[in-house]
Amino acid sequence: MDRAATLPGTRRRLRLATAIGTLLALLGTYLVLATRQADATTADVTTAAGADPGVNAIRVAEFPADCSYSHRLPDDPIIFPGLPGASHMHSFFGSTVTNAHTTLPDLLAAPTTCNPRVDTSSYWVPTLYNNNVPVEPTIVTFYYLGEGVRSDVVARTEPLPQGLRIVAGNARATGPDDGSIARWSCLHAGQVPPSKNFVTCPAGTMLESYLDFPQCWNGRDLDSPDHKSHMAYPVNQACPASHPVPVPKLRQVLRYPVSGNPAGFRLASGPGYTMHGDFFNAWPVAEMERRVRDCIRPVIKCGADGRPL
């Protein structure tokens, strides 16, 4: 027998080495199991998204249209059709020809400021003024979304019908709680709480406006006498029986190159809480159908081309 092995110091070192070896073995086993679990989780997520295993699909039902500013007119072909100058000033995006007389054939045949170019729809909002000088948004995106309703409702979303007209918000609101649904915030300044009225944005940021359009359609009318009754917002994450057809939610996001004290801000319709939006759908039928089929129903984030990102 090796006498050195019986010495107390040597025995302690042997016990320590054995303990360290055991810990390393346990750690190795843990890492293998953790890696397998992570791989399994990734496979579950991507498979649920309708993607091949190993592809990191993004679970957001969305396709956008980026539509820069086109022109200003005191016209509104939905509220005051055929009556030029009857409205407050509006800023138009998308179709370059929109005026009081605009019809669906006009939009389908005209150029657009949108990306993608197939979107010849018209979008308009009350013009923003800063100390009575008009200010146009420099970043304008219209998101088409599958959200705000249960997943089974998203799965049966129908395309927005061509020619559909929708108005969201209340141009005649007399206060923040009078049917106002728009929100004002600041780009890259999340510390500023959103508000129904204008907010003070730090220098170097931009004033933002968010507005969600109703996403439940009555399935019959492309417009209504009050320009709102043919559409409805979800109730308890489902479309009400009176408006049973779910369509993509249109979200209007405008970013204006202004910041600081909002005392000089106003909309052509009044205070910030009168922000509203108008939409006249002129998407080609096949393009809208494809985007709903490939992006909204399977809950996939798509780019402006309607292809998964």
PyMOL commands that set and color helices and strands:
alter all, ss='L'
color gray80, all
select helices_A, chain A and resi 3-6+8-48+104-109+151-154+262-264+272-274+285-296
alter helices_A, ss='H'
color red, helices_A
select strands_A, chain A and resi 62-67+69-73+90-94+114-115+122-126+128-130+133-135+139-145+165-169+183-187+206-212+216-217+231-232+245-246+249-256+265-267+276-280
alter strands_A, ss='S'
color yellow, strands_A
deselect
rebuild
show_as cartoon
